[in-house]
Amino acid sequence: MPGAGQKPMREWLPVLRKIQESGKMIDITVEPEDVLPLCENLDPEGVIMHCNAPSVEEGEALLRQMEKTCTARRKSK
């Protein structure tokens, strides 16, 4: 688990994939810039991401982008 001064969550992808492969859920706190790379590289099933967006509008835009990314990822399976 990264903490202060550690790499951003998107750089923990090998560890996160290993967790998913073991059948466990992932519950992480991420920065807004980590959300889409994680959505693109992880199975959206069983992933909970906590994120604080700078504004309501930016948060809503990020949610729309996440939905598109996750939907596209599910269809490509």
Distance bins in CASP14 RR format, pairs under 12 A and 6 or more apart:
PFRMAT RR
TARGET T0000
AUTHOR 0000-0000-0000
RMODE 2
METHOD distances of the structure
MODEL  1
1 7 0 0 0 0 0 1 0 0 0 0 0
1 9 0 0 0 0 1 0 0 0 0 0 0
1 12 0 0 0 0 1 0 0 0 0 0 0
1 15 0 0 0 0 1 0 0 0 0 0 0
1 16 0 0 0 0 0 1 0 0 0 0 0
1 19 0 0 0 0 0 1 0 0 0 0 0
1 26 0 0 0 0 0 1 0 0 0 0 0
1 27 0 0 0 0 0 1 0 0 0 0 0
1 28 0 0 0 0 1 0 0 0 0 0 0
1 29 0 0 0 0 1 0 0 0 0 0 0
2 8 1 0 0 1 0 0 0 0 0 0 0
2 9 1 0 0 1 0 0 0 0 0 0 0
2 10 0 0 0 0 0 1 0 0 0 0 0
2 11 0 0 0 0 1 0 0 0 0 0 0
2 12 1 0 0 1 0 0 0 0 0 0 0
2 15 0 0 0 0 1 0 0 0 0 0 0
2 16 0 0 0 0 0 1 0 0 0 0 0
2 28 0 0 0 0 1 0 0 0 0 0 0
2 29 0 0 0 0 1 0 0 0 0 0 0
2 30 0 0 0 0 1 0 0 0 0 0 0
2 31 0 0 0 0 0 1 0 0 0 0 0
2 34 0 0 0 0 0 1 0 0 0 0 0
3 9 0 0 0 0 1 0 0 0 0 0 0
3 12 0 0 0 0 0 1 0 0 0 0 0
3 28 0 0 0 0 0 1 0 0 0 0 0
3 29 0 0 0 0 1 0 0 0 0 0 0
3 31 0 0 0 0 0 1 0 0 0 0 0
6 12 0 0 0 0 1 0 0 0 0 0 0
6 15 0 0 0 0 0 1 0 0 0 0 0
6 31 0 0 0 0 0 1 0 0 0 0 0
7 13 0 0 0 0 0 1 0 0 0 0 0
7 14 0 0 0 0 0 1 0 0 0 0 0
7 15 0 0 0 0 0 1 0 0 0 0 0
7 31 0 0 0 0 0 1 0 0 0 0 0
7 34 0 0 0 0 0 1 0 0 0 0 0
8 28 0 0 0 0 0 1 0 0 0 0 0
8 29 0 0 0 0 0 1 0 0 0 0 0
8 30 1 0 0 1 0 0 0 0 0 0 0
8 31 1 0 0 1 0 0 0 0 0 0 0
8 32 0 0 0 0 0 1 0 0 0 0 0
8 33 1 0 0 1 0 0 0 0 0 0 0
8 34 1 0 1 0 0 0 0 0 0 0 0
8 35 0 0 0 0 0 1 0 0 0 0 0
8 37 0 0 0 0 1 0 0 0 0 0 0
8 38 0 0 0 0 1 0 0 0 0 0 0
9 15 0 0 0 0 1 0 0 0 0 0 0
9 16 1 0 0 1 0 0 0 0 0 0 0
9 26 0 0 0 0 1 0 0 0 0 0 0
9 27 0 0 0 0 0 1 0 0 0 0 0
9 28 1 0 1 0 0 0 0 0 0 0 0
9 29 1 0 0 1 0 0 0 0 0 0 0
9 30 1 0 1 0 0 0 0 0 0 0 0
9 31 1 0 0 1 0 0 0 0 0 0 0
9 32 0 0 0 0 0 1 0 0 0 0 0
9 33 0 0 0 0 1 0 0 0 0 0 0
9 34 1 0 1 0 0 0 0 0 0 0 0
9 35 0 0 0 0 1 0 0 0 0 0 0
9 36 0 0 0 0 0 1 0 0 0 0 0
9 37 0 0 0 0 1 0 0 0 0 0 0
9 38 1 0 0 1 0 0 0 0 0 0 0
9 39 0 0 0 0 0 1 0 0 0 0 0
9 41 0 0 0 0 0 1 0 0 0 0 0
9 42 0 0 0 0 0 1 0 0 0 0 0
9 47 0 0 0 0 0 1 0 0 0 0 0
9 49 0 0 0 0 1 0 0 0 0 0 0
9 50 0 0 0 0 0 1 0 0 0 0 0
9 51 0 0 0 0 1 0 0 0 0 0 0
10 16 0 0 0 0 1 0 0 0 0 0 0
10 28 0 0 0 0 0 1 0 0 0 0 0
10 30 1 0 0 1 0 0 0 0 0 0 0
10 31 0 0 0 0 1 0 0 0 0 0 0
10 32 0 0 0 0 0 1 0 0 0 0 0
10 33 1 0 0 1 0 0 0 0 0 0 0
10 34 1 0 1 0 0 0 0 0 0 0 0
10 35 0 0 0 0 1 0 0 0 0 0 0
10 36 0 0 0 0 1 0 0 0 0 0 0
10 37 1 0 1 0 0 0 0 0 0 0 0
10 38 1 0 1 0 0 0 0 0 0 0 0
10 39 0 0 0 0 0 1 0 0 0 0 0
10 40 0 0 0 0 1 0 0 0 0 0 0
10 41 0 0 0 0 1 0 0 0 0 0 0
10 42 0 0 0 0 0 1 0 0 0 0 0
10 49 0 0 0 0 0 1 0 0 0 0 0
11 30 0 0 0 0 0 1 0 0 0 0 0
11 31 0 0 0 0 0 1 0 0 0 0 0
11 33 0 0 0 0 0 1 0 0 0 0 0
11 34 0 0 0 0 1 0 0 0 0 0 0
11 37 0 0 0 0 1 0 0 0 0 0 0
11 38 0 0 0 0 0 1 0 0 0 0 0
11 41 0 0 0 0 0 1 0 0 0 0 0
12 18 0 0 0 0 1 0 0 0 0 0 0
12 19 0 0 0 0 1 0 0 0 0 0 0
12 26 0 0 0 0 1 0 0 0 0 0 0
12 28 0 0 0 0 1 0 0 0 0 0 0
12 30 0 0 0 0 0 1 0 0 0 0 0
12 34 0 0 0 0 1 0 0 0 0 0 0
12 37 0 0 0 0 0 1 0 0 0 0 0
12 38 0 0 0 0 1 0 0 0 0 0 0
12 41 0 0 0 0 0 1 0 0 0 0 0
12 42 0 0 0 0 0 1 0 0 0 0 0
13 19 0 0 0 0 0 1 0 0 0 0 0
13 20 0 0 0 0 0 1 0 0 0 0 0
13 26 0 0 0 0 0 1 0 0 0 0 0
13 28 0 0 0 0 0 1 0 0 0 0 0
13 34 0 0 0 0 0 1 0 0 0 0 0
13 37 1 0 0 1 0 0 0 0 0 0 0
13 38 1 0 0 1 0 0 0 0 0 0 0
13 39 0 0 0 0 0 1 0 0 0 0 0
13 40 0 0 0 0 1 0 0 0 0 0 0
13 41 1 0 1 0 0 0 0 0 0 0 0
13 42 1 0 0 1 0 0 0 0 0 0 0
14 20 0 0 0 0 0 1 0 0 0 0 0
14 21 0 0 0 0 0 1 0 0 0 0 0
14 41 0 0 0 0 0 1 0 0 0 0 0
14 42 0 0 0 0 0 1 0 0 0 0 0
15 21 0 0 0 0 0 1 0 0 0 0 0
15 22 0 0 0 0 0 1 0 0 0 0 0
15 24 0 0 0 0 0 1 0 0 0 0 0
15 26 0 0 0 0 1 0 0 0 0 0 0
15 28 0 0 0 0 0 1 0 0 0 0 0
15 38 0 0 0 0 0 1 0 0 0 0 0
15 41 0 0 0 0 0 1 0 0 0 0 0
15 42 0 0 0 0 0 1 0 0 0 0 0
16 22 0 0 0 0 0 1 0 0 0 0 0
16 23 0 0 0 0 0 1 0 0 0 0 0
16 24 0 0 0 0 0 1 0 0 0 0 0
16 25 0 0 0 0 0 1 0 0 0 0 0
16 26 1 0 1 0 0 0 0 0 0 0 0
16 27 0 0 0 0 0 1 0 0 0 0 0
16 28 1 0 0 1 0 0 0 0 0 0 0
16 30 0 0 0 0 0 1 0 0 0 0 0
16 34 0 0 0 0 0 1 0 0 0 0 0
16 37 0 0 0 0 0 1 0 0 0 0 0
16 38 1 0 0 1 0 0 0 0 0 0 0
16 39 0 0 0 0 0 1 0 0 0 0 0
16 41 0 0 0 0 1 0 0 0 0 0 0
16 42 1 0 1 0 0 0 0 0 0 0 0
16 43 0 0 0 0 0 1 0 0 0 0 0
16 46 0 0 0 0 0 1 0 0 0 0 0
16 47 0 0 0 0 1 0 0 0 0 0 0
16 49 0 0 0 0 0 1 0 0 0 0 0
17 23 0 0 0 0 0 1 0 0 0 0 0
17 24 0 0 0 0 0 1 0 0 0 0 0
17 26 0 0 0 0 1 0 0 0 0 0 0
17 38 0 0 0 0 0 1 0 0 0 0 0
17 41 1 0 0 1 0 0 0 0 0 0 0
17 42 1 0 0 1 0 0 0 0 0 0 0
17 43 0 0 0 0 1 0 0 0 0 0 0
17 47 0 0 0 0 0 1 0 0 0 0 0
18 24 0 0 0 0 1 0 0 0 0 0 0
18 26 0 0 0 0 0 1 0 0 0 0 0
18 42 0 0 0 0 0 1 0 0 0 0 0
19 25 0 0 0 0 1 0 0 0 0 0 0
19 26 1 0 1 0 0 0 0 0 0 0 0
19 27 0 0 0 0 0 1 0 0 0 0 0
19 28 0 0 0 0 1 0 0 0 0 0 0
19 42 0 0 0 0 1 0 0 0 0 0 0
19 43 0 0 0 0 0 1 0 0 0 0 0
19 46 0 0 0 0 0 1 0 0 0 0 0
19 47 0 0 0 0 1 0 0 0 0 0 0
20 26 1 0 0 1 0 0 0 0 0 0 0
20 28 0 0 0 0 0 1 0 0 0 0 0
20 38 0 0 0 0 0 1 0 0 0 0 0
20 41 0 0 0 0 0 1 0 0 0 0 0
20 42 1 0 0 1 0 0 0 0 0 0 0
20 43 1 0 1 0 0 0 0 0 0 0 0
20 44 0 0 0 0 0 1 0 0 0 0 0
20 45 0 0 0 0 1 0 0 0 0 0 0
20 46 1 0 0 1 0 0 0 0 0 0 0
20 47 1 0 0 1 0 0 0 0 0 0 0
21 42 0 0 0 0 0 1 0 0 0 0 0
21 43 0 0 0 0 1 0 0 0 0 0 0
23 43 0 0 0 0 1 0 0 0 0 0 0
23 45 0 0 0 0 1 0 0 0 0 0 0
23 46 0 0 0 0 1 0 0 0 0 0 0
23 47 0 0 0 0 0 1 0 0 0 0 0
24 43 0 0 0 0 0 1 0 0 0 0 0
24 45 0 0 0 0 0 1 0 0 0 0 0
24 46 0 0 0 0 1 0 0 0 0 0 0
24 47 0 0 0 0 0 1 0 0 0 0 0
24 48 0 0 0 0 0 1 0 0 0 0 0
25 42 0 0 0 0 0 1 0 0 0 0 0
25 43 0 0 0 0 0 1 0 0 0 0 0
25 44 0 0 0 0 0 1 0 0 0 0 0
25 45 0 0 0 0 1 0 0 0 0 0 0
25 46 1 0 1 0 0 0 0 0 0 0 0
25 47 1 0 0 1 0 0 0 0 0 0 0
25 48 1 0 0 1 0 0 0 0 0 0 0
25 49 0 0 0 0 0 1 0 0 0 0 0
26 38 0 0 0 0 1 0 0 0 0 0 0
26 41 0 0 0 0 0 1 0 0 0 0 0
26 42 1 0 0 1 0 0 0 0 0 0 0
26 43 0 0 0 0 1 0 0 0 0 0 0
26 44 0 0 0 0 0 1 0 0 0 0 0
26 45 0 0 0 0 0 1 0 0 0 0 0
26 46 1 0 0 1 0 0 0 0 0 0 0
26 47 1 0 1 0 0 0 0 0 0 0 0
26 48 1 0 0 1 0 0 0 0 0 0 0
26 49 0 0 0 0 1 0 0 0 0 0 0
26 50 0 0 0 0 0 1 0 0 0 0 0
27 46 0 0 0 0 1 0 0 0 0 0 0
27 47 0 0 0 0 1 0 0 0 0 0 0
27 48 1 0 1 0 0 0 0 0 0 0 0
27 49 0 0 0 0 1 0 0 0 0 0 0
27 50 1 0 0 1 0 0 0 0 0 0 0
28 34 0 0 0 0 1 0 0 0 0 0 0
28 35 0 0 0 0 0 1 0 0 0 0 0
28 38 0 0 0 0 1 0 0 0 0 0 0
28 42 0 0 0 0 1 0 0 0 0 0 0
28 46 0 0 0 0 0 1 0 0 0 0 0
28 47 1 0 0 1 0 0 0 0 0 0 0
28 48 1 0 0 1 0 0 0 0 0 0 0
28 49 1 0 1 0 0 0 0 0 0 0 0
28 50 1 0 0 1 0 0 0 0 0 0 0
28 51 0 0 0 0 1 0 0 0 0 0 0
29 35 0 0 0 0 0 1 0 0 0 0 0
29 38 0 0 0 0 0 1 0 0 0 0 0
29 48 0 0 0 0 1 0 0 0 0 0 0
29 49 1 0 0 1 0 0 0 0 0 0 0
29 50 1 0 1 0 0 0 0 0 0 0 0
29 51 1 0 0 1 0 0 0 0 0 0 0
29 52 0 0 0 0 1 0 0 0 0 0 0
30 36 0 0 0 0 0 1 0 0 0 0 0
30 37 0 0 0 0 1 0 0 0 0 0 0
30 38 1 0 0 1 0 0 0 0 0 0 0
30 39 0 0 0 0 0 1 0 0 0 0 0
30 42 0 0 0 0 0 1 0 0 0 0 0
30 47 0 0 0 0 0 1 0 0 0 0 0
30 48 0 0 0 0 0 1 0 0 0 0 0
30 49 1 0 1 0 0 0 0 0 0 0 0
30 50 1 0 0 1 0 0 0 0 0 0 0
30 51 1 0 1 0 0 0 0 0 0 0 0
30 52 0 0 0 0 1 0 0 0 0 0 0
30 53 0 0 0 0 0 1 0 0 0 0 0
30 62 0 0 0 0 0 1 0 0 0 0 0
30 66 0 0 0 0 0 1 0 0 0 0 0
31 37 0 0 0 0 0 1 0 0 0 0 0
31 38 0 0 0 0 0 1 0 0 0 0 0
31 49 0 0 0 0 0 1 0 0 0 0 0
31 50 0 0 0 0 0 1 0 0 0 0 0
31 51 1 0 0 1 0 0 0 0 0 0 0
31 52 0 0 0 0 1 0 0 0 0 0 0
31 53 0 0 0 0 1 0 0 0 0 0 0
31 54 0 0 0 0 0 1 0 0 0 0 0
31 62 0 0 0 0 0 1 0 0 0 0 0
32 38 0 0 0 0 0 1 0 0 0 0 0
32 49 0 0 0 0 0 1 0 0 0 0 0
32 50 0 0 0 0 0 1 0 0 0 0 0
32 51 1 0 1 0 0 0 0 0 0 0 0
32 52 1 0 0 1 0 0 0 0 0 0 0
32 53 1 0 1 0 0 0 0 0 0 0 0
32 54 1 0 0 1 0 0 0 0 0 0 0
32 55 0 0 0 0 0 1 0 0 0 0 0
32 58 1 0 0 1 0 0 0 0 0 0 0
32 59 1 0 0 1 0 0 0 0 0 0 0
32 61 0 0 0 0 1 0 0 0 0 0 0
32 62 1 0 1 0 0 0 0 0 0 0 0
32 63 0 0 0 0 0 1 0 0 0 0 0
32 65 0 0 0 0 0 1 0 0 0 0 0
32 66 0 0 0 0 0 1 0 0 0 0 0
33 51 0 0 0 0 1 0 0 0 0 0 0
33 53 0 0 0 0 0 1 0 0 0 0 0
33 54 0 0 0 0 0 1 0 0 0 0 0
33 58 0 0 0 0 0 1 0 0 0 0 0
33 62 0 0 0 0 1 0 0 0 0 0 0
33 65 0 0 0 0 0 1 0 0 0 0 0
34 40 0 0 0 0 0 1 0 0 0 0 0
34 41 0 0 0 0 0 1 0 0 0 0 0
34 42 0 0 0 0 0 1 0 0 0 0 0
34 49 0 0 0 0 1 0 0 0 0 0 0
34 50 0 0 0 0 0 1 0 0 0 0 0
34 51 1 0 0 1 0 0 0 0 0 0 0
34 52 0 0 0 0 0 1 0 0 0 0 0
34 62 0 0 0 0 0 1 0 0 0 0 0
34 66 0 0 0 0 0 1 0 0 0 0 0
35 41 0 0 0 0 0 1 0 0 0 0 0
35 42 0 0 0 0 0 1 0 0 0 0 0
35 44 0 0 0 0 0 1 0 0 0 0 0
35 47 0 0 0 0 0 1 0 0 0 0 0
35 49 1 0 0 1 0 0 0 0 0 0 0
35 50 0 0 0 0 0 1 0 0 0 0 0
35 51 1 0 1 0 0 0 0 0 0 0 0
35 52 0 0 0 0 0 1 0 0 0 0 0
35 53 0 0 0 0 1 0 0 0 0 0 0
35 58 0 0 0 0 0 1 0 0 0 0 0
35 59 0 0 0 0 1 0 0 0 0 0 0
35 61 0 0 0 0 0 1 0 0 0 0 0
35 62 1 0 1 0 0 0 0 0 0 0 0
35 63 0 0 0 0 1 0 0 0 0 0 0
35 64 0 0 0 0 0 1 0 0 0 0 0
35 65 1 0 0 1 0 0 0 0 0 0 0
35 66 1 0 0 1 0 0 0 0 0 0 0
35 67 0 0 0 0 0 1 0 0 0 0 0
35 69 0 0 0 0 1 0 0 0 0 0 0
35 70 0 0 0 0 0 1 0 0 0 0 0
36 42 0 0 0 0 0 1 0 0 0 0 0
36 44 0 0 0 0 0 1 0 0 0 0 0
36 49 0 0 0 0 0 1 0 0 0 0 0
36 51 0 0 0 0 0 1 0 0 0 0 0
36 61 0 0 0 0 0 1 0 0 0 0 0
36 62 1 0 0 1 0 0 0 0 0 0 0
36 63 0 0 0 0 0 1 0 0 0 0 0
36 64 0 0 0 0 0 1 0 0 0 0 0
36 65 1 0 0 1 0 0 0 0 0 0 0
36 66 1 0 0 1 0 0 0 0 0 0 0
36 67 0 0 0 0 0 1 0 0 0 0 0
36 68 0 0 0 0 1 0 0 0 0 0 0
36 69 1 0 1 0 0 0 0 0 0 0 0
36 70 0 0 0 0 1 0 0 0 0 0 0
36 72 0 0 0 0 0 1 0 0 0 0 0
36 73 0 0 0 0 0 1 0 0 0 0 0
37 49 0 0 0 0 0 1 0 0 0 0 0
37 65 0 0 0 0 0 1 0 0 0 0 0
37 66 0 0 0 0 0 1 0 0 0 0 0
37 69 0 0 0 0 1 0 0 0 0 0 0
38 44 0 0 0 0 1 0 0 0 0 0 0
38 47 1 0 0 1 0 0 0 0 0 0 0
38 48 0 0 0 0 0 1 0 0 0 0 0
38 49 1 0 0 1 0 0 0 0 0 0 0
38 50 0 0 0 0 0 1 0 0 0 0 0
38 51 0 0 0 0 1 0 0 0 0 0 0
38 62 0 0 0 0 0 1 0 0 0 0 0
38 66 0 0 0 0 1 0 0 0 0 0 0
38 69 0 0 0 0 1 0 0 0 0 0 0
38 70 0 0 0 0 0 1 0 0 0 0 0
38 73 0 0 0 0 0 1 0 0 0 0 0
39 45 0 0 0 0 0 1 0 0 0 0 0
39 47 0 0 0 0 1 0 0 0 0 0 0
39 49 0 0 0 0 1 0 0 0 0 0 0
39 51 0 0 0 0 0 1 0 0 0 0 0
39 62 0 0 0 0 1 0 0 0 0 0 0
39 63 0 0 0 0 0 1 0 0 0 0 0
39 64 0 0 0 0 0 1 0 0 0 0 0
39 65 0 0 0 0 1 0 0 0 0 0 0
39 66 1 0 1 0 0 0 0 0 0 0 0
39 67 0 0 0 0 1 0 0 0 0 0 0
39 68 0 0 0 0 1 0 0 0 0 0 0
39 69 1 0 1 0 0 0 0 0 0 0 0
39 70 1 0 1 0 0 0 0 0 0 0 0
39 71 0 0 0 0 0 1 0 0 0 0 0
39 72 0 0 0 0 1 0 0 0 0 0 0
39 73 1 0 0 1 0 0 0 0 0 0 0
39 74 0 0 0 0 0 1 0 0 0 0 0
40 65 0 0 0 0 0 1 0 0 0 0 0
40 66 0 0 0 0 0 1 0 0 0 0 0
40 68 0 0 0 0 0 1 0 0 0 0 0
40 69 1 0 1 0 0 0 0 0 0 0 0
40 70 0 0 0 0 1 0 0 0 0 0 0
40 72 0 0 0 0 1 0 0 0 0 0 0
40 73 1 0 0 1 0 0 0 0 0 0 0
40 76 0 0 0 0 0 1 0 0 0 0 0
41 47 0 0 0 0 0 1 0 0 0 0 0
41 69 0 0 0 0 0 1 0 0 0 0 0
41 70 0 0 0 0 0 1 0 0 0 0 0
41 73 0 0 0 0 1 0 0 0 0 0 0
42 48 0 0 0 0 0 1 0 0 0 0 0
42 49 0 0 0 0 1 0 0 0 0 0 0
42 66 0 0 0 0 0 1 0 0 0 0 0
42 69 0 0 0 0 0 1 0 0 0 0 0
42 70 0 0 0 0 1 0 0 0 0 0 0
42 73 0 0 0 0 1 0 0 0 0 0 0
42 74 0 0 0 0 0 1 0 0 0 0 0
43 70 0 0 0 0 1 0 0 0 0 0 0
43 73 1 0 0 1 0 0 0 0 0 0 0
43 74 0 0 0 0 1 0 0 0 0 0 0
43 76 0 0 0 0 0 1 0 0 0 0 0
43 77 0 0 0 0 1 0 0 0 0 0 0
44 66 0 0 0 0 1 0 0 0 0 0 0
44 67 0 0 0 0 1 0 0 0 0 0 0
44 68 0 0 0 0 0 1 0 0 0 0 0
44 69 0 0 0 0 1 0 0 0 0 0 0
44 70 1 0 1 0 0 0 0 0 0 0 0
44 71 0 0 0 0 1 0 0 0 0 0 0
44 72 0 0 0 0 0 1 0 0 0 0 0
44 73 1 0 0 1 0 0 0 0 0 0 0
44 74 1 0 0 1 0 0 0 0 0 0 0
44 75 0 0 0 0 0 1 0 0 0 0 0
44 76 0 0 0 0 0 1 0 0 0 0 0
44 77 0 0 0 0 0 1 0 0 0 0 0
45 70 0 0 0 0 1 0 0 0 0 0 0
45 73 0 0 0 0 0 1 0 0 0 0 0
45 74 0 0 0 0 1 0 0 0 0 0 0
45 77 0 0 0 0 0 1 0 0 0 0 0
46 70 0 0 0 0 0 1 0 0 0 0 0
47 66 0 0 0 0 0 1 0 0 0 0 0
47 70 0 0 0 0 1 0 0 0 0 0 0
47 73 0 0 0 0 0 1 0 0 0 0 0
49 62 0 0 0 0 0 1 0 0 0 0 0
49 63 0 0 0 0 0 1 0 0 0 0 0
49 66 0 0 0 0 1 0 0 0 0 0 0
49 70 0 0 0 0 0 1 0 0 0 0 0
51 58 0 0 0 0 0 1 0 0 0 0 0
51 59 0 0 0 0 1 0 0 0 0 0 0
51 62 1 0 0 1 0 0 0 0 0 0 0
51 63 0 0 0 0 1 0 0 0 0 0 0
51 65 0 0 0 0 0 1 0 0 0 0 0
51 66 0 0 0 0 1 0 0 0 0 0 0
52 58 0 0 0 0 0 1 0 0 0 0 0
52 59 0 0 0 0 1 0 0 0 0 0 0
52 62 0 0 0 0 0 1 0 0 0 0 0
53 59 1 1 0 0 0 0 0 0 0 0 0
53 60 0 0 0 0 1 0 0 0 0 0 0
53 61 0 0 0 0 1 0 0 0 0 0 0
53 62 1 0 1 0 0 0 0 0 0 0 0
53 63 0 0 0 0 1 0 0 0 0 0 0
53 64 0 0 0 0 0 1 0 0 0 0 0
53 65 0 0 0 0 0 1 0 0 0 0 0
53 66 0 0 0 0 0 1 0 0 0 0 0
54 60 0 0 0 0 0 1 0 0 0 0 0
54 61 0 0 0 0 0 1 0 0 0 0 0
54 62 0 0 0 0 1 0 0 0 0 0 0
55 61 0 0 0 0 1 0 0 0 0 0 0
55 62 0 0 0 0 0 1 0 0 0 0 0
56 62 0 0 0 0 0 1 0 0 0 0 0
56 63 0 0 0 0 0 1 0 0 0 0 0
57 63 0 0 0 0 0 1 0 0 0 0 0
57 64 0 0 0 0 0 1 0 0 0 0 0
58 64 0 0 0 0 0 1 0 0 0 0 0
58 65 0 0 0 0 0 1 0 0 0 0 0
59 65 0 0 0 0 1 0 0 0 0 0 0
59 66 0 0 0 0 1 0 0 0 0 0 0
60 66 0 0 0 0 0 1 0 0 0 0 0
60 67 0 0 0 0 0 1 0 0 0 0 0
61 67 0 0 0 0 0 1 0 0 0 0 0
61 68 0 0 0 0 0 1 0 0 0 0 0
62 68 0 0 0 0 0 1 0 0 0 0 0
62 69 0 0 0 0 0 1 0 0 0 0 0
63 69 0 0 0 0 0 1 0 0 0 0 0
63 70 0 0 0 0 0 1 0 0 0 0 0
64 70 0 0 0 0 0 1 0 0 0 0 0
64 71 0 0 0 0 0 1 0 0 0 0 0
65 71 0 0 0 0 0 1 0 0 0 0 0
65 72 0 0 0 0 0 1 0 0 0 0 0
66 72 0 0 0 0 0 1 0 0 0 0 0
66 73 0 0 0 0 0 1 0 0 0 0 0
67 73 0 0 0 0 0 1 0 0 0 0 0
67 74 0 0 0 0 0 1 0 0 0 0 0
68 74 0 0 0 0 0 1 0 0 0 0 0
68 75 0 0 0 0 0 1 0 0 0 0 0
69 75 0 0 0 0 0 1 0 0 0 0 0
69 76 0 0 0 0 0 1 0 0 0 0 0
70 76 0 0 0 0 0 1 0 0 0 0 0
70 77 0 0 0 0 0 1 0 0 0 0 0
71 77 0 0 0 0 0 1 0 0 0 0 0
END
